[in-house]
Amino acid sequence: MGPQSTPDLSTQASSPSLSTVAIVGLGTMGTGIAEVLTRAGREVIGIDTDEAAARRAVSALETATARAVQRERLTERERQDALARFRTFTDLQAAADADLVIEVVPEDYELKRQVFAALDAVVRPDTILATGTNALSVTRLAADSQRPERVLGVHFFNPAPAMKLVEVVSSVLTAPTAVTAVTELAHDLGKDPIAVGDRPGFVADGLLFGYLNQAAAMYESKYATREDIDAAMKLGCGLPMGPLALLDLIGVDTARTVLEAMYSESQDRLHAPAPILGQLAEAGLTGRKAGRGFYSYDGPGSATVVPDSESPAAGDEHAGGRTVSGVGVAGSGTMASGIAEVFAKAGYKVVLAARSLEKAEKAKARITKSLGRSVDKGRMTAEARDAALAAITPAGSLDAFADVDLAVEAVAEDLAVKQELFKTLDKVCKPGAVLATTTSSLPVVACARATSRPQDVIGMHFFNPAPAMKLVEVVRTVLTADDVHATVRAVCAKVRKHPVDCGDRAGFIVNALLFPYLNNAIKMVEEHYATLDDIDAAMKLGGGYPMGPFELLDVVGLDVSLAIEKVLHAEFRDPGLAPSPLLEHLVAAGCLGRKTGRGFREYARR
């Protein structure tokens, strides 16, 4: 089409317009978008060929607005006005007077193309046509339309009334005025829109689905149970849901469709759908909507998980372990002092050993301050603080570990350093003592082989800050004895931590899933697809993450992040895991995050 045939969309950009909006497809997402629009004063035309779907949409809107009145977020008059603004139809002809049409029919290109072709024959020349896809090509839909300049994507997140993020997706054919009009509408709806280009998954889902895919593959490989994978990501990263539970909520079939679209464009093996996604989808086990997916539910559509053949057996999982009354903690940094604090508060006698008595006493002083803060905040009594401090004995040598039942090292993340330490532990610790490493990235078995008793060695990966973080990854090597594993599980329960079991491979559960996601976020910036701020906002608002990826990278430290990514790449040999050049350049420049005052962002120096 030549410029002379482009309709004038400028009036849409500056008016409070888009006052009449048609929603094509009244499933969960379409109904949610309709609720947002009606409550914001828009006239909404709901269209679905299934009359039952239209009735369900009306009923859902009545229920949602009644709940809003009960919570005093709407008056009854406002509720009645909102309900009056929502009309439903079964024919696309009803969209004739709409200023904006948003289609949210199932993720099938041919179906969406047919909807757009029919709309071309119905709507006004200046009507904006938006697709709600998160997986299919907006550009291709636009190119097949009679007026590609008025076609864009508008990606709400589920549930639409609650989720603040809206991705406004333009193709190379989209008129800027159409983007402006839809962006202004999103602001008027109380949403936070970000402008993105056309690629499968856009920002939030583009990062999210790669992570979900890797979690599915991790489960499929029997590396960890579904419960442990989900607990690890919730407790280790503060996520609202674990990845496998989230796949069940999204729909296993939907996730597979999104990943297929991402892989067809990126050819990145991280996006190639895990075979189990196809197996579950083809079996009809698509998640909550089917009553069964990765988990089993109390009926189709239920959120209540019910036990099945994979559920952990109830019983005394700690039986057969060794007795632990004294614990040795090796190290003087934040992690070592945090772990010592955890054990002391749980009633264990703790020896805190460092390279010198002075360093050990400084570490205990750090614990004293930490416990003092807990008393000030009313989290513990002064008596409990005093008892915990009395249980900690600083020492300037590992010789002080002669009588401990469990020795935990929290020294530098350097394999040679840890191996030397384990050689020493092998000499000084009594027979039957459990020897544990807190490594987050190094092979536990390499530490075990430095001793004459590899069966007594296990990984106990605490998360920082240890007193606050509930997760411990319990890492068994092929040599770890069963009673050693049972002992550590029992100890975790006594110190009120949640243990998850995993094998001895790079990244364990959390880092193996977290750092490829962080690396992919950096690649988005490298490719100039989105800004740091938009990516961080997308993951917080669209994914419910407590921090955006760049906020998190700067907190963790770019040097630490790079080291973990190198370990993952070296172990799995997947090209998609190769560290981003931008990350390597920042580390080489000394920009390591908050600790240096500059990483992906700059920070005020204290």
Buried (B, 14 or more C-beta within 10 A) or exposed (E): EEEEEBBEBBEBBEEEBBBBBBBBBBBBBBBBBBBBBBBBBBBBBBBBBEEEBBEBBBEBBBEBBBEBBEEEEBEEEBBEBBBEBBBBBBEBEBBBEBBBBBBBBEBEBEEBBBBBEBBBEBBEEBBBBBBBBBBBBBBBBBEBBBBBBBBBBBBBBBBBBEBBBBBBBBBEBBBEBBBBBBBBBBEBBEBBBBBBBBBBBBBBBBBBBBBBBBBBBBBEEEBBBBBBBBBBBBBBBEBEBBBBBBBBBBBBBBBBBBBBBBBEEBEBEBBBBBEBBBEBBEEEBBBBBBBBBBBBBEEEEEEEBEEEEEBEEEEEBBEEBBEBEBBBBBBBBBBBBBBBBBBBBBEBBBBBBBBBBEBBBBBBEBBBEBBBEBBEEEEBEEEBBEBBBEBBBBBBBBEBBBBBBBBBBBBEBEBEEBBEBBEBBBEBBEEEBBBBBBBBBBBBBBBBBBBEBBBBBBBBBBBBBBBEBBBBBBBBBEBBBEBBBBBBBBBBBEBEBBBBBBBBBBBBBBBBBBBBBBBBBBBBBEEEBBBBEBBBBBBBBBBBBEBBBBBBBBBBBBBBBBBBBBBBBEBBEBEBBBBBEBBBEBBEEEBBBBBBBBBBBEEEEE
